[in-house]
Amino acid sequence: MLFLGPELQLESQCEAVLRSLPEWFGIEKALCMYAADTAFLSLMQHFADSWEIHCVAVHSSARNRGHGKALLRHSERWFVEQGVKFLQVKTVAHTSKNAAYAESRKFYAACGFTPK
């Protein structure tokens, strides 16, 4: 079973995490949407066998300790159980000079994603 932030009523905790990462979540409208949508990792279904990582964030004080990867691996196990074949993530392209998004791309590459 997949639990999302609003179902657990964790919006304020999610918002605190997102606000700790202004390099990624500096747009107020988007931050509020993500806070309402997620408990650190949210997923969007596009087709029966195709999903997308909508938002993933770990509080700045707990980053680089494997929490993001653990959240992702947990969702991947759930996807396997559901018969999902494709998982994608969208982020800023490598042509951007933004260091925060370079870090995001490095994380996704370490988790097995390839740019397309």
MMTF fields as JSON, N, C-alpha, C and O atoms, coordinates in Angstrom:
{
  "mmtfVersion": "1.0.0",
  "mmtfProducer": "UNKNOWN",
  "numBonds": 463,
  "numAtoms": 464,
  "numGroups": 116,
  "numChains": 1,
  "numModels": 1,
  "chainsPerModel": [1],
  "groupsPerChain": [116],
  "chainIdList": ["A"],
  "bondAtomList": [4, 2, 8, 6, 12, 10, 16, 14, 20, 18, 24, 22, 28, 26, 32, 30, 36, 34, 40, 38, 44, 42, 48, 46, 52, 50, 56, 54, 60, 58, 64, 62, 68, 66, 72, 70, 76, 74, 80, 78, 84, 82, 88, 86, 92, 90, 96, 94, 100, 98, 104, 102, 108, 106, 112, 110, 116, 114, 120, 118, 124, 122, 128, 126, 132, 130, 136, 134, 140, 138, 144, 142, 148, 146, 152, 150, 156, 154, 160, 158, 164, 162, 168, 166, 172, 170, 176, 174, 180, 178, 184, 182, 188, 186, 192, 190, 196, 194, 200, 198, 204, 202, 208, 206, 212, 210, 216, 214, 220, 218, 224, 222, 228, 226, 232, 230, 236, 234, 240, 238, 244, 242, 248, 246, 252, 250, 256, 254, 260, 258, 264, 262, 268, 266, 272, 270, 276, 274, 280, 278, 284, 282, 288, 286, 292, 290, 296, 294, 300, 298, 304, 302, 308, 306, 312, 310, 316, 314, 320, 318, 324, 322, 328, 326, 332, 330, 336, 334, 340, 338, 344, 342, 348, 346, 352, 350, 356, 354, 360, 358, 364, 362, 368, 366, 372, 370, 376, 374, 380, 378, 384, 382, 388, 386, 392, 390, 396, 394, 400, 398, 404, 402, 408, 406, 412, 410, 416, 414, 420, 418, 424, 422, 428, 426, 432, 430, 436, 434, 440, 438, 444, 442, 448, 446, 452, 450, 456, 454, 460, 458],
  "bondOrderList": [1, 1, 1, 1, 1, 1, 1, 1, 1, 1, 1, 1, 1, 1, 1, 1, 1, 1, 1, 1, 1, 1, 1, 1, 1, 1, 1, 1, 1, 1, 1, 1, 1, 1, 1, 1, 1, 1, 1, 1, 1, 1, 1, 1, 1, 1, 1, 1, 1, 1, 1, 1, 1, 1, 1, 1, 1, 1, 1, 1, 1, 1, 1, 1, 1, 1, 1, 1, 1, 1, 1, 1, 1, 1, 1, 1, 1, 1, 1, 1, 1, 1, 1, 1, 1, 1, 1, 1, 1, 1, 1, 1, 1, 1, 1, 1, 1, 1, 1, 1, 1, 1, 1, 1, 1, 1, 1, 1, 1, 1, 1, 1, 1, 1, 1],
  "groupList": [{"groupName": "MET", "atomNameList": ["N", "CA", "C", "O"], "elementList": ["N", "C", "C", "O"], "formalChargeList": [0, 0, 0, 0], "bondAtomList": [1, 0, 2, 1, 3, 2], "bondOrderList": [1, 1, 2], "singleLetterCode": "M", "chemCompType": "L-PEPTIDE LINKING"}, {"groupName": "LEU", "atomNameList": ["N", "CA", "C", "O"], "elementList": ["N", "C", "C", "O"], "formalChargeList": [0, 0, 0, 0], "bondAtomList": [1, 0, 2, 1, 3, 2], "bondOrderList": [1, 1, 2], "singleLetterCode": "L", "chemCompType": "L-PEPTIDE LINKING"}, {"groupName": "PHE", "atomNameList": ["N", "CA", "C", "O"], "elementList": ["N", "C", "C", "O"], "formalChargeList": [0, 0, 0, 0], "bondAtomList": [1, 0, 2, 1, 3, 2], "bondOrderList": [1, 1, 2], "singleLetterCode": "F", "chemCompType": "L-PEPTIDE LINKING"}, {"groupName": "GLY", "atomNameList": ["N", "CA", "C", "O"], "elementList": ["N", "C", "C", "O"], "formalChargeList": [0, 0, 0, 0], "bondAtomList": [1, 0, 2, 1, 3, 2], "bondOrderList": [1, 1, 2], "singleLetterCode": "G", "chemCompType": "PEPTIDE LINKING"}, {"groupName": "PRO", "atomNameList": ["N", "CA", "C", "O"], "elementList": ["N", "C", "C", "O"], "formalChargeList": [0, 0, 0, 0], "bondAtomList": [1, 0, 2, 1, 3, 2], "bondOrderList": [1, 1, 2], "singleLetterCode": "P", "chemCompType": "L-PEPTIDE LINKING"}, {"groupName": "GLU", "atomNameList": ["N", "CA", "C", "O"], "elementList": ["N", "C", "C", "O"], "formalChargeList": [0, 0, 0, 0], "bondAtomList": [1, 0, 2, 1, 3, 2], "bondOrderList": [1, 1, 2], "singleLetterCode": "E", "chemCompType": "L-PEPTIDE LINKING"}, {"groupName": "GLN", "atomNameList": ["N", "CA", "C", "O"], "elementList": ["N", "C", "C", "O"], "formalChargeList": [0, 0, 0, 0], "bondAtomList": [1, 0, 2, 1, 3, 2], "bondOrderList": [1, 1, 2], "singleLetterCode": "Q", "chemCompType": "L-PEPTIDE LINKING"}, {"groupName": "SER", "atomNameList": ["N", "CA", "C", "O"], "elementList": ["N", "C", "C", "O"], "formalChargeList": [0, 0, 0, 0], "bondAtomList": [1, 0, 2, 1, 3, 2], "bondOrderList": [1, 1, 2], "singleLetterCode": "S", "chemCompType": "L-PEPTIDE LINKING"}, {"groupName": "CYS", "atomNameList": ["N", "CA", "C", "O"], "elementList": ["N", "C", "C", "O"], "formalChargeList": [0, 0, 0, 0], "bondAtomList": [1, 0, 2, 1, 3, 2], "bondOrderList": [1, 1, 2], "singleLetterCode": "C", "chemCompType": "L-PEPTIDE LINKING"}, {"groupName": "ALA", "atomNameList": ["N", "CA", "C", "O"], "elementList": ["N", "C", "C", "O"], "formalChargeList": [0, 0, 0, 0], "bondAtomList": [1, 0, 2, 1, 3, 2], "bondOrderList": [1, 1, 2], "singleLetterCode": "A", "chemCompType": "L-PEPTIDE LINKING"}, {"groupName": "VAL", "atomNameList": ["N", "CA", "C", "O"], "elementList": ["N", "C", "C", "O"], "formalChargeList": [0, 0, 0, 0], "bondAtomList": [1, 0, 2, 1, 3, 2], "bondOrderList": [1, 1, 2], "singleLetterCode": "V", "chemCompType": "L-PEPTIDE LINKING"}, {"groupName": "ARG", "atomNameList": ["N", "CA", "C", "O"], "elementList": ["N", "C", "C", "O"], "formalChargeList": [0, 0, 0, 0], "bondAtomList": [1, 0, 2, 1, 3, 2], "bondOrderList": [1, 1, 2], "singleLetterCode": "R", "chemCompType": "L-PEPTIDE LINKING"}, {"groupName": "TRP", "atomNameList": ["N", "CA", "C", "O"], "elementList": ["N", "C", "C", "O"], "formalChargeList": [0, 0, 0, 0], "bondAtomList": [1, 0, 2, 1, 3, 2], "bondOrderList": [1, 1, 2], "singleLetterCode": "W", "chemCompType": "L-PEPTIDE LINKING"}, {"groupName": "ILE", "atomNameList": ["N", "CA", "C", "O"], "elementList": ["N", "C", "C", "O"], "formalChargeList": [0, 0, 0, 0], "bondAtomList": [1, 0, 2, 1, 3, 2], "bondOrderList": [1, 1, 2], "singleLetterCode": "I", "chemCompType": "L-PEPTIDE LINKING"}, {"groupName": "LYS", "atomNameList": ["N", "CA", "C", "O"], "elementList": ["N", "C", "C", "O"], "formalChargeList": [0, 0, 0, 0], "bondAtomList": [1, 0, 2, 1, 3, 2], "bondOrderList": [1, 1, 2], "singleLetterCode": "K", "chemCompType": "L-PEPTIDE LINKING"}, {"groupName": "TYR", "atomNameList": ["N", "CA", "C", "O"], "elementList": ["N", "C", "C", "O"], "formalChargeList": [0, 0, 0, 0], "bondAtomList": [1, 0, 2, 1, 3, 2], "bondOrderList": [1, 1, 2], "singleLetterCode": "Y", "chemCompType": "L-PEPTIDE LINKING"}, {"groupName": "ASP", "atomNameList": ["N", "CA", "C", "O"], "elementList": ["N", "C", "C", "O"], "formalChargeList": [0, 0, 0, 0], "bondAtomList": [1, 0, 2, 1, 3, 2], "bondOrderList": [1, 1, 2], "singleLetterCode": "D", "chemCompType": "L-PEPTIDE LINKING"}, {"groupName": "THR", "atomNameList": ["N", "CA", "C", "O"], "elementList": ["N", "C", "C", "O"], "formalChargeList": [0, 0, 0, 0], "bondAtomList": [1, 0, 2, 1, 3, 2], "bondOrderList": [1, 1, 2], "singleLetterCode": "T", "chemCompType": "L-PEPTIDE LINKING"}, {"groupName": "HIS", "atomNameList": ["N", "CA", "C", "O"], "elementList": ["N", "C", "C", "O"], "formalChargeList": [0, 0, 0, 0], "bondAtomList": [1, 0, 2, 1, 3, 2], "bondOrderList": [1, 1, 2], "singleLetterCode": "H", "chemCompType": "L-PEPTIDE LINKING"}, {"groupName": "ASN", "atomNameList": ["N", "CA", "C", "O"], "elementList": ["N", "C", "C", "O"], "formalChargeList": [0, 0, 0, 0], "bondAtomList": [1, 0, 2, 1, 3, 2], "bondOrderList": [1, 1, 2], "singleLetterCode": "N", "chemCompType": "L-PEPTIDE LINKING"}],
  "groupTypeList": [0, 1, 2, 1, 3, 4, 5, 1, 6, 1, 5, 7, 6, 8, 5, 9, 10, 1, 11, 7, 1, 4, 5, 12, 2, 3, 13, 5, 14, 9, 1, 8, 0, 15, 9, 9, 16, 17, 9, 2, 1, 7, 1, 0, 6, 18, 2, 9, 16, 7, 12, 5, 13, 18, 8, 10, 9, 10, 18, 7, 7, 9, 11, 19, 11, 3, 18, 3, 14, 9, 1, 1, 11, 18, 7, 5, 11, 12, 2, 10, 5, 6, 3, 10, 14, 2, 1, 6, 10, 14, 17, 10, 9, 18, 17, 7, 14, 19, 9, 9, 15, 9, 5, 7, 11, 14, 2, 15, 9, 9, 8, 3, 2, 17, 4, 14],
  "groupIdList": [1, 2, 3, 4, 5, 6, 7, 8, 9, 10, 11, 12, 13, 14, 15, 16, 17, 18, 19, 20, 21, 22, 23, 24, 25, 26, 27, 28, 29, 30, 31, 32, 33, 34, 35, 36, 37, 38, 39, 40, 41, 42, 43, 44, 45, 46, 47, 48, 49, 50, 51, 52, 53, 54, 55, 56, 57, 58, 59, 60, 61, 62, 63, 64, 65, 66, 67, 68, 69, 70, 71, 72, 73, 74, 75, 76, 77, 78, 79, 80, 81, 82, 83, 84, 85, 86, 87, 88, 89, 90, 91, 92, 93, 94, 95, 96, 97, 98, 99, 100, 101, 102, 103, 104, 105, 106, 107, 108, 109, 110, 111, 112, 113, 114, 115, 116],
  "secStructList": [7, 7, 7, 7, 2, 2, 2, 2, 6, 7, 2, 2, 2, 2, 2, 2, 2, 2, 2, 6, 7, 6, 6, 6, 1, 7, 7, 2, 2, 2, 2, 2, 2, 2, 2, 2, 2, 7, 1, 1, 3, 3, 3, 3, 3, 3, 3, 6, 6, 3, 3, 3, 3, 3, 3, 3, 7, 7, 7, 4, 4, 4, 6, 6, 1, 1, 2, 2, 2, 2, 2, 2, 2, 2, 2, 2, 2, 2, 2, 2, 2, 2, 6, 7, 7, 3, 3, 3, 3, 7, 7, 7, 7, 6, 6, 7, 7, 7, 2, 2, 2, 2, 2, 2, 2, 2, 2, 2, 2, 2, 6, 6, 7, 7, 7, 7],
  "xCoordList": [0.84, 0.0, 0.889, 1.921, 0.492, 1.241, 0.513, -0.672, 1.196, 0.608, 1.157, 2.362, 0.275, 0.669, 0.448, -0.363, 1.173, 1.144, -0.236, -0.514, -1.121, -2.437, -3.209, -3.968, -3.022, -3.719, -3.205, -3.939, -1.955, -1.362, -1.399, -0.977, -1.9, -1.979, -0.612, -0.459, 0.369, 1.737, 2.145, 3.335, 1.177, 1.477, 2.461, 3.391, 2.292, 3.186, 4.609, 5.566, 4.764, 6.097, 6.751, 7.943, 5.967, 6.487, 6.89, 7.931, 6.061, 6.376, 7.69, 8.49, 7.923, 9.172, 10.378, 11.408, 10.251, 11.345, 11.586, 12.726, 10.529, 10.677, 11.255, 12.079, 10.841, 11.36, 12.839, 13.541, 13.31, 14.73, 15.601, 16.828, 14.974, 15.683, 15.301, 14.767, 15.56, 15.108, 15.77, 15.228, 16.926, 17.576, 16.725, 16.781, 15.939, 15.088, 13.629, 12.913, 13.196, 11.776, 11.556, 10.906, 12.097, 12.017, 10.792, 10.579, 10.003, 8.791, 7.635, 7.249, 7.097, 6.104, 4.901, 4.486, 4.342, 3.158, 3.469, 2.682, 4.617, 5.006, 5.281, 4.892, 5.951, 6.254, 4.964, 4.871, 3.982, 2.712, 2.007, 1.409, 2.075, 1.467, 2.155, 1.486, 3.499, 4.229, 3.952, 3.787, 3.897, 3.631, 2.27, 2.105, 1.311, -0.022, -0.073, -0.915, 0.822, 0.78, 1.643, 1.451, 2.583, 3.613, 4.018, 3.906, 4.483, 5.168, 6.579, 6.986, 7.315, 8.705, 8.923, 9.898, 8.052, 8.152, 6.734, 5.887, 6.489, 5.176, 5.366, 6.378, 4.387, 4.455, 3.207, 2.125, 3.363, 2.227, 2.12, 3.115, 0.925, 0.685, 0.263, -0.673, 0.964, 0.603, -0.194, -1.161, 0.207, -0.48, -0.397, 0.277, -1.067, -1.087, 0.314, 0.562, 1.223, 2.565, 3.646, 4.828, 3.249, 4.204, 3.919, 2.838, 4.909, 4.787, 5.946, 6.941, 5.78, 6.8, 7.028, 6.085, 8.28, 8.577, 8.177, 8.77, 7.192, 6.662, 7.513, 7.859, 7.839, 8.618, 9.293, 8.672, 10.548, 11.251, 12.129, 12.841, 12.061, 12.867, 13.188, 12.381, 14.371, 14.821, 15.287, 15.981, 14.917, 15.296, 16.789, 17.583, 17.17, 18.576, 19.517, 20.67, 19.044, 19.907, 20.117, 20.974, 19.338, 19.432, 19.846, 19.752, 20.302, 20.674, 21.977, 22.784, 22.149, 23.355, 23.563, 24.694, 22.472, 22.529, 21.752, 21.554, 21.313, 20.623, 19.114, 18.45, 18.548, 17.095, 16.35, 15.352, 16.825, 16.183, 16.227, 15.239, 17.379, 17.518, 16.604, 16.015, 16.478, 15.597, 14.137, 13.397, 13.721, 12.358, 12.124, 11.088, 13.086, 12.98, 12.929, 12.094, 13.79, 13.808, 12.504, 12.012, 11.94, 10.654, 9.573, 8.782, 9.545, 8.544, 8.784, 7.829, 10.043, 10.35, 9.836, 9.317, 9.974, 9.436, 7.918, 7.363, 7.26, 5.82, 5.465, 4.507, 6.237, 5.995, 6.112, 5.286, 7.112, 7.291, 6.049, 5.554, 5.549, 4.347, 3.136, 2.258, 3.094, 1.97, 2.137, 1.215, 3.305, 3.551, 3.945, 3.859, 4.371, 4.787, 6.098, 6.998, 6.198, 7.384, 8.286, 9.485, 7.736, 8.516, 8.369, 7.27, 9.503, 9.522, 10.424, 11.563, 9.906, 10.695, 10.741, 9.927, 11.703, 11.817, 12.176, 12.942, 11.619, 11.916, 12.635, 12.2, 13.734, 14.486, 15.122, 14.981, 15.804, 16.435, 17.588, 18.337, 17.72, 18.704, 20.138, 20.402, 21.046, 22.476, 23.05, 24.131, 22.338, 22.822, 22.69, 23.289, 21.913, 21.768, 23.021, 23.627, 23.414, 24.58, 24.189, 25.036, 22.936, 22.443, 23.059, 22.827, 23.843, 24.549, 23.59, 23.862, 22.48, 21.516, 20.948, 20.811, 20.62, 20.068, 21.139, 20.829, 22.373, 23.465, 23.531, 23.768, 23.322, 23.302, 22.119, 22.251, 20.972, 19.794, 20.071, 19.76, 20.658, 20.958, 21.945, 21.829, 22.902, 23.871, 23.158, 23.458, 22.22, 21.438, 20.672, 20.73, 19.953, 19.157, 20.042, 19.681, 21.176, 22.113, 22.599, 22.703, 22.897, 23.348, 22.254, 22.539, 20.998, 19.866, 19.487, 18.515, 20.267, 20.047, 19.282, 19.026, 18.911, 18.213, 19.212, 20.361, 18.771, 19.619, 18.92, 17.7, 19.683, 19.066, 18.603, 19.268, 17.503, 16.957, 16.439, 15.936],
  "yCoordList": [-1.174, 0.0, 1.243, 1.278, 2.237, 3.482, 4.548, 4.789, 5.188, 6.238, 7.581, 7.734, 8.547, 9.887, 10.846, 10.591, 11.935, 12.919, 13.326, 13.218, 13.794, 14.237, 13.139, 13.423, 11.889, 10.792, 10.603, 10.146, 10.952, 10.84, 12.164, 12.243, 13.203, 14.547, 15.041, 15.505, 14.935, 15.356, 16.586, 16.83, 17.354, 18.487, 19.455, 19.904, 19.792, 20.765, 20.231, 20.992, 18.927, 18.333, 18.332, 18.61, 18.019, 18.033, 19.445, 19.654, 20.404, 21.799, 22.219, 22.918, 21.81, 22.151, 21.581, 22.244, 20.359, 19.744, 20.525, 20.862, 20.81, 21.531, 22.93, 23.381, 23.615, 24.958, 24.915, 25.92, 23.767, 23.647, 23.501, 23.491, 23.388, 23.161, 24.218, 23.872, 25.498, 26.543, 26.493, 27.047, 25.845, 25.741, 24.943, 25.168, 24.013, 23.162, 23.608, 23.48, 24.125, 24.414, 25.871, 26.159, 26.782, 28.204, 28.901, 30.082, 28.213, 28.808, 28.503, 27.346, 29.527, 29.361, 28.525, 27.629, 28.806, 28.069, 26.578, 25.732, 26.261, 24.858, 24.212, 23.067, 24.937, 24.395, 24.02, 22.936, 24.898, 24.617, 23.418, 22.609, 23.301, 22.159, 20.869, 19.894, 20.86, 19.662, 19.313, 18.138, 20.304, 20.041, 19.378, 18.49, 19.817, 19.225, 17.842, 17.023, 17.572, 16.334, 15.212, 14.063, 15.483, 14.488, 14.298, 15.206, 13.114, 12.797, 12.396, 11.257, 13.307, 13.205, 12.544, 12.857, 11.656, 11.062, 10.925, 10.275, 11.54, 11.366, 10.881, 11.157, 10.165, 9.505, 9.827, 9.997, 9.91, 10.161, 9.012, 8.591, 8.521, 7.478, 8.128, 8.927, 7.778, 8.286, 7.253, 7.594, 6.002, 4.876, 3.702, 3.795, 2.612, 1.466, 0.983, 0.569, 1.035, 0.51, 1.588, 1.273, 2.859, 3.959, 5.007, 5.594, 5.229, 6.178, 7.164, 6.968, 8.234, 9.274, 9.636, 9.685, 9.888, 10.473, 11.938, 12.695, 12.335, 13.697, 14.632, 15.737, 14.187, 15.002, 14.093, 13.166, 14.351, 13.647, 14.676, 15.453, 14.661, 15.608, 15.009, 14.299, 15.313, 14.914, 16.186, 17.003, 16.361, 17.565, 17.809, 16.869, 19.062, 19.407, 18.868, 18.55, 18.762, 18.265, 16.752, 16.218, 16.058, 14.593, 14.104, 12.911, 15.01, 14.621, 13.831, 13.887, 13.095, 12.293, 11.184, 10.834, 10.651, 9.532, 8.316, 7.349, 8.368, 7.234, 7.259, 6.319, 8.309, 8.352, 8.455, 7.764, 9.307, 9.45, 8.158, 7.753, 7.516, 6.239, 5.185, 4.38, 5.176, 4.214, 4.452, 3.497, 5.711, 6.021, 5.529, 4.938, 5.78, 5.36, 3.838, 3.303, 3.141, 1.669, 1.084, 0.089, 1.697, 1.233, 1.355, 0.433, 2.497, 2.673, 1.706, 1.206, 1.433, 0.495, -0.904, -1.589, -1.33, -2.648, -2.675, -3.669, -1.593, -1.503, -1.578, -2.253, -0.887, -0.921, -2.336, -2.753, -3.062, -4.443, -5.263, -6.03, -5.102, -5.823, -5.468, -6.303, -4.237, -3.773, -4.072, -3.845, -4.58, -4.87, -3.653, -3.684, -2.59, -1.379, -1.651, -2.292, -1.165, -1.414, -0.201, -0.356, 1.016, 2.219, 3.209, 3.46, 3.762, 4.817, 5.92, 5.669, 7.137, 8.258, 9.369, 9.429, 10.226, 11.429, 12.577, 12.411, 13.73, 14.919, 15.915, 16.199, 16.438, 17.457, 18.395, 18.197, 19.392, 20.373, 19.704, 18.913, 20.025, 19.393, 19.701, 20.656, 18.887, 19.039, 20.334, 20.763, 20.946, 22.207, 23.37, 24.428, 23.171, 24.196, 24.254, 23.219, 25.435, 25.61, 25.565, 25.791, 25.283, 25.244, 24.061, 22.907, 24.352, 23.31, 22.382, 21.188, 22.912, 22.078, 21.001, 19.845, 21.387, 20.393, 19.448, 18.315, 19.887, 18.959, 17.87, 16.701, 18.266, 17.307, 16.353, 15.158, 16.869, 16.017, 14.989, 13.808, 15.444, 14.512, 13.446, 12.288, 13.815, 12.846, 11.8, 10.609, 12.242, 11.319, 10.33, 9.12, 10.853, 9.966, 9.002, 7.839, 9.47, 8.575, 7.463, 6.31, 7.803, 6.802, 5.791, 4.674, 6.181, 5.272, 4.489, 3.734, 4.677, 3.88, 4.563, 3.939, 5.821, 6.539, 7.001, 7.304, 7.056, 7.541, 8.712, 8.701, 9.715, 10.871, 10.511, 9.753, 11.039, 10.824, 12.127, 12.184],
  "zCoordList": [0.0, 0.0, 0.0, 0.671, -0.739, -0.846, -0.046, -0.278, 0.886, 1.696, 1.261, 1.06, 1.116, 0.72, 1.882, 2.772, 1.859, 2.934, 3.41, 4.604, 2.524, 3.002, 3.723, 4.65, 3.307, 3.971, 5.392, 6.268, 5.615, 6.946, 7.691, 8.845, 7.038, 7.58, 8.045, 9.175, 7.168, 7.451, 6.65, 6.451, 6.193, 5.328, 5.978, 5.308, 7.25, 7.881, 7.995, 7.85, 8.254, 8.316, 6.936, 6.806, 5.912, 4.545, 4.149, 3.526, 4.513, 4.188, 4.845, 4.223, 6.076, 6.764, 6.025, 5.906, 5.532, 4.785, 3.499, 3.18, 2.771, 1.508, 1.721, 0.924, 2.772, 3.048, 3.438, 3.319, 3.899, 4.238, 2.99, 3.087, 1.828, 0.563, -0.47, -1.524, -0.195, -1.115, -2.485, -3.441, -2.608, -3.908, -4.887, -6.096, -4.362, -5.19, -5.156, -6.149, -4.025, -3.814, -3.425, -2.42, -4.218, -3.921, -4.484, -4.211, -5.247, -5.817, -4.865, -4.698, -4.258, -3.187, -3.602, -2.867, -4.759, -5.215, -5.354, -4.927, -5.952, -6.111, -4.763, -4.531, -3.871, -2.546, -1.819, -1.242, -1.843, -1.168, -1.79, -1.081, -3.125, -3.802, -3.36, -3.017, -3.368, -2.964, -1.511, -1.181, -0.646, 0.768, 0.949, 1.786, 0.164, 0.253, -0.378, -0.009, -1.327, -2.101, -1.542, -1.94, -0.641, -0.399, 1.048, 1.871, 1.334, 2.593, 2.22, 2.449, 1.657, 1.252, -0.105, -0.787, -0.502, -1.827, -2.36, -1.748, -3.496, -4.109, -5.535, -6.18, -5.998, -7.297, -8.095, -7.533, -9.399, -10.285, -11.28, -11.87, -11.453, -12.444, -13.748, -13.781, -14.828, -16.141, -16.924, -17.605, -16.827, -17.461, -16.489, -15.463, -16.797, -15.887, -15.532, -14.4, -16.49, -16.235, -16.269, -16.402, -16.15, -16.235, -15.167, -15.122, -14.308, -13.205, -13.24, -13.937, -12.462, -12.364, -10.899, -10.109, -10.545, -9.243, -9.342, -10.111, -8.581, -8.628, -7.765, -8.186, -6.58, -5.661, -4.653, -4.132, -4.382, -3.315, -2.61, -3.246, -1.29, -0.517, 0.847, 1.447, 1.307, 2.643, 3.339, 2.734, 4.592, 5.333, 5.187, 5.222, 5.025, 4.765, 5.845, 5.554, 7.072, 8.158, 8.101, 8.805, 7.266, 7.193, 5.811, 5.522, 4.961, 3.605, 3.583, 4.51, 2.492, 2.237, 3.265, 3.603, 3.746, 4.693, 4.185, 4.921, 2.922, 2.333, 2.461, 2.023, 3.052, 3.231, 1.902, 1.697, 1.006, -0.3, -1.084, -1.696, -1.063, -1.769, -1.147, -1.869, 0.173, 0.841, 0.451, 0.217, 0.38, -0.054, -1.483, -1.788, -2.332, -3.727, -3.831, -4.56, -3.128, -3.186, -2.666, -3.199, -1.626, -1.101, -2.178, -2.378, -2.87, -3.921, -5.069, -5.662, -5.393, -6.475, -6.153, -7.034, -4.914, -4.526, -4.714, -5.184, -4.351, -4.525, -6.006, -6.383, -6.85, -8.287, -8.844, -9.655, -8.422, -8.881, -8.528, -9.354, -7.307, -6.88, -7.751, -7.966, -8.247, -9.064, -10.545, -11.328, -10.944, -12.352, -13.175, -14.403, -12.519, -13.228, -13.959, -13.417, -15.184, -16.01, -16.154, -16.386, -16.021, -16.274, -15.124, -14.629, -14.714, -13.713, -14.249, -14.64, -14.262, -14.765, -13.721, -12.8, -13.899, -13.072, -13.999, -14.949, -13.715, -14.518, -13.627, -12.511, -14.129, -13.41, -14.424, -15.631, -13.952, -14.829, -15.588, -15.017, -16.863, -17.749, -17.344, -16.614, -17.824, -17.528, -18.087, -17.684, -19.001, -19.564, -18.577, -18.774, -17.528, -16.493, -15.638, -15.357, -15.223, -14.36, -12.886, -12.022, -12.584, -11.216, -10.476, -10.836, -9.442, -8.689, -7.948, -7.823, -7.461, -6.742, -7.655, -7.256, -8.88, -9.802, -10.333, -10.7, -10.38, -10.714, -9.645, -9.948, -8.403, -7.29, -7.431, -7.166, -7.842, -8.063, -9.152, -8.994, -10.261, -11.355, -10.903, -11.304, -10.083, -9.556, -8.692, -8.783, -7.86, -7.026, -7.899, -7.677, -8.895, -9.745, -10.536, -10.719, -10.994, -11.708, -10.783, -11.201, -9.527, -8.561, -8.254, -7.822, -8.478, -8.253, -9.509, -9.508, -10.588, -11.791, -12.911, -13.941, -12.742, -13.81, -14.844, -14.522, -16.093, -17.177, -17.851, -18.011, -18.244, -18.911, -20.319, -21.025, -20.705, -22.063, -22.587, -23.71]
}
